[in-house]
Amino acid sequence: MTDLKREFLEIKALIDELRALDIYFRVFGADNHRYDIGPTLSESEISKFEQQHQIKLPEDFRLYLQLVGNGSQHQENPQSQVIDWSNVSVGPDYGLLALREMSKSLVDGSFPFTSKAPLPSCGWHSFDDDTNTQGAITLNSQGCSGQTHLIVRGEDYGKVWESVEWTEFRPKHLNFFQWMRQWAEREIARLKNEQV
């Protein structure tokens, strides 16, 4: 087993521990995602998605989809072009969107930033719809118009960024695996500390 696969099985164990600790949904957003997670995706399903959208998903994110899961058990509407924010699984803030929902935010081109930048009001990014982002897929909603994105085209490929309330993009300086692990470990520590 590769180190990366082992690390994702550890993430799955952290999620299971968090679910067991948080029976009253005290973690921010848990009452929304309720620690739900949909089935894993096969290599062929992921490859088909990549071909359809002409992208290559970062390896750590691909492994998450294969080893942990994708979206929730919620029945999504495959015809809708609008993000279904109820189709989320366990994850930071209000939970991770299903891959199909994430793809609705992808706009052609490369993500243009490598450092914090104000959100433009036209062109590659729509000011009115903070989910449509060039070269990135939207991972989740932070609430109050903030979202988290995974860069799938551009110099910061594989990194997690956040858009903050229609004002700016800023890098998290983490890849998907690090972002998920940091969230799970922080919330587990906080819940354990509350029990003392």
Buried (B, 14 or more C-beta within 10 A) or exposed (E): EEEBEEBBBEBBEBBEBBBEBBEEEEBEBBEBBBBBBBEBBEEEBBBEBBEEBEBBBBBBBBBBBBBBBBBBEBEBEEEEEEBBBBBBBBBBBBBBBBBBBBBBBBBEEBBBBEEEEEBEEEEBBBEEEBBBBBBBBBBBBBEEEBBBBBBBBBEBBBBBBBBBEBEEBBBBEBBBBBBBBBBBBEBBEEBEEEEE
